[in-house]
Amino acid sequence: MSADRHYGRAERVRELRGAVLLDAYAEHPERFVREIPTPLALPTVAWISEPVKEVTGSLN
């Protein structure tokens, strides 16, 4: 998914996943007892390794 986000395809992939989930729901609604399935929201940030936060201020 990160490559899709990088190249601007993430929203389209999310739409396609939504269509697949709706098809699955149409064929087997008994499997989705809580609600109609929807794809997860796109993350607002994504890291391989979270950057280290800088410490501000001085101990002197």
C-alpha positions in Angstrom: 0.0 0.0 0.0 2.9 2.4 0.7 3.9 2.3 -3.0 0.3 3.0 -4.0 0.3 6.0 -1.7 3.6 7.2 -3.0 2.5 7.1 -6.6 -0.9 8.5 -5.9 -2.9 5.3 -6.5 -4.0 4.7 -2.9 -7.5 6.2 -3.2 -8.2 4.2 -6.3 -7.0 1.0 -4.7 -9.2 1.8 -1.7 -12.2 2.2 -4.0 -11.5 -1.1 -5.7 -11.3 -2.8 -2.3 -14.6 -1.3 -1.4 -16.2 -2.8 -4.5 -14.7 -6.3 -3.7 -16.1 -6.0 -0.1 -19.6 -5.1 -1.4 -19.5 -8.0 -3.8 -18.6 -10.3 -0.9 -21.4 -8.9 1.2 -23.9 -9.4 -1.7 -22.9 -13.0 -2.0 -22.7 -13.8 1.8 -24.4 -11.2 3.9 -24.6 -13.7 6.8 -20.8 -13.4 7.2 -21.1 -9.7 8.0 -23.3 -9.6 11.1 -22.2 -6.2 12.4 -22.4 -4.0 9.4 -21.8 -3.7 5.7 -18.0 -3.9 5.2 -16.0 -0.9 4.1 -12.3 -0.5 3.4 -10.1 0.9 6.1 -9.3 4.6 6.0 -6.0 5.6 4.4 -3.3 6.4 7.0 -2.4 10.0 7.4 1.3 9.2 7.9 3.4 6.2 7.2 7.0 5.4 8.2 9.3 2.5 7.9 10.9 3.7 11.1 9.4 6.6 13.1 11.7 9.6 13.2 13.4 10.3 16.5 11.8 13.3 18.2 14.3 16.1 19.1 14.6 17.1 22.7 14.4 20.8 23.1 15.8 22.8 26.0 19.0 22.5 27.9 20.0 20.6 31.0 22.6 23.3 31.9 
